[in-house]
Amino acid sequence: MDHTQTFRSLLSPAQLQYLSTTTPVYYTPRPSLVPWLPDYYFALAAPVIVYWVASLFFHVLDTSDWKWLDKYRLHDSAEMKARNLATRMQVIRAVLFQHFVQTVAGIWWMEVSVAGADVDHVGAMEHLARTLMFVARWTLGEKTSGRMLETNGAEILYWLYWWAIPATKLLLGMFIIDTWQYFLHRGMHSHPYLYKKIHSVHHRLYVPYAFGALYNHPLEGFLLDSVGAGFAEAIVGLAVRETVILFSLSTLKTVDDHCGYNLPWDPLQIIFGNNADYHDIHHQSVGIKSNYSQPFFIHWDVLLVLRLEYHTFLTTISSPFPFAMQSQPTNATQAKDRHYMQLSHSLTRLSQSIGRTAELCESLKLNLDAMRTLAATHAAQFMTVAAGLSADPEQEGMDSAE
């Protein structure tokens, strides 16, 4: 039986008209989103534009003197300059090169496809109707599914085609990117050679900032970001405009994760547990073997018991021996960083001890001054009493002589 014809027979002319004329708010019939730029080129340009616009926004916050921002900063500017091993110009050049490589690779990878009104959306929905009818009959039975589709078939099909399927494809694409980046990222941390030669470049930024989000070794940038995004697009079967959303959101999320701010009104930091706080821990020595997840969700860290919560991180770095919990360093960079952190904690404890000693000395000085004053007072009283006692016998002798 032709399920499409059967489905059409269940729909009234008004419902067929509804499917052919009703489109969601995000839809545009134009063949390209930007009139002078094909969508497949815009899909390559959008992530680059998003990256630098978002980075510029956070750079303005970094260079501002707004005191109200201080409580949201994860690190101050002095710490950023002191601890980071890459200059800003080195970072900018590396990111620009990665954007060049991913754009060239994208031009080779992306295919020209129709969009907007050039797509036969009604025909695509009729094709989807076959699956809808099969599932409805299998789950609800012939009569119930028939009544349901006759009454609400057009609305169900509209909702599936324009909202449910695109949202599912987007979430699946995010999951694939997360999975690809997680295990590649963790593998580079687990293999000393890969970490030393490749991934350590990214960790030269001990204090992350927005436009350093894609500061990577060129090979890592290509494999981690470009190839991972390409796999997600191919496996899920994203349309060109869906890739614009996924690639732009992934880029924006990566910048936000490295922004260096815990902003309570940031929607990305509200929605996703993998935020600036979470990823900043990974850039510190105490958390470098934790929090590998990027850029969206943290399920792999949770499942593999490698999640380090921010409050646990703060407790760890404030303990007298914060490195007792950690594994031994696997290279000279980690060893040096560990020694610096240990020295910092030792100097902090020494400073606290000196401060307490100074307070005790000041208290002792005050007590000695009080004792000196009290002793002087008692001495004066003693001399007065002694003088009175010595004067009484002389007075009595004079009285006797008379």
GUVOKOL-560027 format. One record per residue (C-alpha): residue in three letters; x negated, y, z negated. Coordinates in steps of 0.2 Angstrom, whole numbers, plus 5000, padded with zeros to 4 digits. Layout:
residues N
ALAXYZ;...
end
This chain:
residues 402
MET500050005000;ASP499450185004;HIS499350264987;THR499150434994;GLN500750415004;THR501550344988;PHE500950494978;ARG501550614991;SER503250534990;LEU503350564971;LEU503050754973;SER504350874978;PRO503951014991;ALA503751134976;GLN502451024968;LEU501451004985;GLN501551194987;TYR500951214969;LEU499351104973;SER498951204989;THR499151374981;THR498651364963;THR496851384959;PRO495951414942;VAL495251584937;TYR493451544941;TYR493851494959;THR493451604973;PRO493851564992;ARG492351654998;PRO491151545007;SER489651604996;LEU489751684979;VAL488551824985;PRO489151885002;TRP487351895010;LEU486651745001;PRO487151565004;ASP487651474988;TYR486151344989;TYR484951494989;PHE485851574975;ALA485751414965;LEU483951424965;ALA483851614962;ALA485151614947;PRO484051524934;VAL482551644938;ILE483651794936;VAL484451724920;TYR482651684913;TRP481951864915;VAL483551954911;ALA483751854895;SER481951874891;LEU481952064893;PHE483352074881;PHE482451984868;HIS480852074872;VAL481752244869;LEU482252174851;ASP480452114849;THR479752294852;SER481052384843;ASP480852464826;TRP482652424821;LYS482452374803;TRP484152284803;LEU483452154814;ASP482052104801;LYS483251984792;TYR483551884808;ARG481751874814;LEU480951704811;HIS479151784813;ASP478551954813;SER477452034827;ALA475852024817;GLU476051844815;MET476451824833;LYS474851914838;ALA473751824825;ARG474251644828;ASN474651634847;LEU473251574857;ALA473851634874;THR473951814879;ARG475651884886;MET474851904904;GLN474351724904;VAL476051674899;ILE476851784912;ARG475751714926;ALA476051534921;VAL477951564921;LEU477951654938;PHE476951504945;GLN478251384938;HIS479651484945;PHE478751484962;VAL478551294962;GLN480351254957;THR481051374970;VAL479951294984;ALA480451114978;GLY482251174977;ILE482251234995;TRP481651065000;TRP482850974989;MET484451074990;GLU485651035005;VAL486851155014;SER488651125009;VAL490251205011;ALA491151294997;GLY492651404993;ALA494051395006;ASP492951295018;VAL493251145006;ASP494851045008;HIS495351044990;VAL497150974993;GLY496350835003;ALA495150804989;MET496550804976;GLU497550674987;HIS496050564987;LEU495950584968;ALA497850534967;ARG497350354972;THR496350334956;LEU497650424946;MET499050314952;PHE498050154949;VAL497550204931;ALA499350264927;ARG500150104933;TRP498849994924;THR499050084907;LEU500950144907;GLY501750024919;GLU502650044936;LYS504250134930;THR503450244916;SER502050304927;GLY503250334942;ARG504350444931;MET502850534924;LEU501950564941;GLU503650624948;THR503850754934;ASN502150814930;GLY501050734944;ALA500550894952;GLU500050974935;ILE499050824930;LEU498150814946;TYR497751004946;TRP497050984928;LEU495950834932;TYR495250914948;TRP494951084943;TRP494551064924;ALA494250894917;ILE493150824931;PRO492050984932;ALA491850994913;THR491450804912;LYS490150824926;LEU489350974917;LEU489250874901;LEU488550724909;GLY487250834918;MET486750914901;PHE486550734894;ILE485450684908;ILE484350834907;ASP484250814888;THR483750624889;TRP482450654903;GLN481650804893;TYR481750714877;PHE480750554881;LEU479550644892;HIS479250774879;ARG479050644865;GLY477950534876;MET476750684878;HIS476650704860;SER476350514857;HIS474950504869;PRO473350604864;TYR472750624881;LEU474350694888;TYR474550804873;LYS472750874874;LYS472750894893;ILE474550944897;HIS475750984883;SER474551074871;VAL474651214883;HIS476451254878;HIS475951234860;ARG474651374861;LEU476151474857;TYR476351434838;VAL477551574836;PRO478751564851;TYR479551704860;ALA480851724874;PHE479851744890;GLY478551604884;ALA479951474885;LEU479251404901;TYR477451434897;ASN476851254902;HIS475451164911;PRO476051174929;LEU476250984930;GLU477350984914;GLY478351124921;PHE478751034937;LEU479050864929;LEU480050914913;ASP481151054921;SER481151044940;VAL481250854942;GLY482450834927;ALA483650964934;GLY483550874951;PHE483950704944;ALA485450774935;GLU486150864950;ALA485850704961;ILE486550574948;VAL488050674943;GLY488450724961;LEU488650914957;ALA489351034970;VAL488151184973;ARG489151304962;GLU489151174948;THR487251174949;VAL487251364948;ILE488151344931;LEU487151194925;PHE485451264930;SER485851444923;LEU486451374907;SER484951264905;THR483851414908;LEU484751524896;LYS484751394883;THR482851364884;VAL482551554882;ASP483751564868;ASP482851414859;HIS481151514860;CYS481851684856;GLY481251694838;TYR482851754831;ASN484251674820;LEU485651774826;PRO487351734818;TRP488351804832;ASP487351714846;PRO488651594854;LEU487351474860;GLN486651464842;ILE488351434835;ILE488851304847;PHE487251204848;GLY486351124834;ASN484751134844;ASN484451324842;ALA482951444839;ASP482851384820;TYR482851204825;HIS481551214839;ASP480451344830;ILE480051204817;HIS479351094831;HIS478151234835;GLN477451224818;SER476151104811;VAL477351034798;GLY478650994811;ILE477650954827;LYS478150764825;SER479950814823;ASN481350904833;TYR480850844850;SER482650884857;GLN482851014871;PRO483751104877;PHE485551064872;PHE485950934860;ILE485050844845;HIS485750664846;TRP484150584851;ASP483250654836;VAL484650604825;LEU484750424832;LEU482850404831;VAL482750484814;LEU481650624819;ARG482650774814;LEU481950894802;GLU483251014795;TYR482751194792;HIS483051194773;THR481951034772;PHE480651124783;LEU480651264770;THR480451154756;THR479051064764;ILE478051214768;SER478251284750;SER477751124741;PRO475951124734;PHE475450984747;PRO476551004762;PHE475450894773;ALA475550744762;MET477150694771;GLN476350704788;SER475350584799;GLN473550614802;PRO473150734816;THR472850654833;ASN471650794841;ALA470550934836;THR471851064839;GLN473050984826;ALA471650954814;LYS471051144815;ASP472851204813;ARG473151094798;HIS471551154790;TYR472151334793;MET473751294785;GLN472951214770;LEU471851364768;SER473351484769;HIS474251384756;SER472751374745;LEU472451564747;THR474251594743;ARG474151494727;LEU472551574722;SER473351744725;GLN474851694714;SER473651634700;ILE472651794701;GLY474251894700;ARG474751794684;THR473051814677;ALA473152004679;GLU474852004671;LEU474151904656;CYS472652024654;GLU473752174655;SER474852094641;LEU473352054631;LYS472752234632;LEU474352294626;ASN474352174612;LEU472552224607;ASP473052404608;ALA474552374597;MET473452274584;ARG472152414584;THR473552544581;LEU474252434567;ALA472552404559;ALA472152594559;THR473852624551;HIS473552484538;ALA471752554535;ALA472452734532;GLN473752664520;PHE472352564511;MET471252714509;THR472652814502;VAL473052684489;ALA471252664485;ALA470952854483;GLY472452854471;LEU471852714461;SER470052794459;ALA470852964454;ASP471852894439;PRO470352834428;GLU469453004430;GLN471053094425;GLU471252984410;GLY469453014404;MET469653204405;ASP471253194395;SER470353094382;ALA468953214380;GLU470153354377;
end
